[in-house]
Amino acid sequence: MSIDAILKRYVANPFLINGLKFDLRVYVAVTSYDPLRIYLFHDGLVRFCTEKYSTSKSALQNPFSHLTNYSINKKNAAAFQQNQDDAQADEAHALSSSKWSLQMLFKYLRDQGKAHELENFQQALEDLIVKTLVAVEDKIASVASGSTSRHNGFELKQFTGIPD
């Protein structure tokens, strides 16, 4: 019997920005599994909770401080900040919005004097993506080998994570 499941470990001590928990979503195009060929899109999304993160017992039930899902947080009318296109937004509005581009996060970290941490983070993110795809490479390559059009397409994958 086969069971499909997603296993997650709750990140109890996440990296916070202005007291808010956030997640990152990056996109990767895989054009081949044999040989493995990956293209990382160097931008992505940063989605923020709309209330300050807390591990107090009462706060654990608050989805606006623990769940980074944009659809949930936009229901928090008191705190939700609609984002604007980064090119059109002034920096003050952009920094308070509930969604950033990944490049905006990188700029924020550099401006905060965290360039070294940013380099380490970017390398760890790339390593995680490559290791994840290498883990499934053989299985997918063997399934794809029977396809007559295996060189005529690509897969677009998203990776979402919470930095700690």
Secondary structure as GFF3:
##gff-version 3
##sequence-region A 1 164
A	DSSP	beta_strand	22	33	.	.	.	ID=ss1
A	DSSP	beta_strand	36	48	.	.	.	ID=ss2
A	DSSP	three_ten_helix	59	61	.	.	.	ID=ss3
A	DSSP	alpha_helix	63	66	.	.	.	ID=ss4
A	DSSP	alpha_helix	70	73	.	.	.	ID=ss5
A	DSSP	alpha_helix	91	96	.	.	.	ID=ss6
A	DSSP	beta_strand	99	101	.	.	.	ID=ss7
A	DSSP	alpha_helix	102	111	.	.	.	ID=ss8
A	DSSP	alpha_helix	115	144	.	.	.	ID=ss9
A	DSSP	beta_strand	155	161	.	.	.	ID=ss10
###
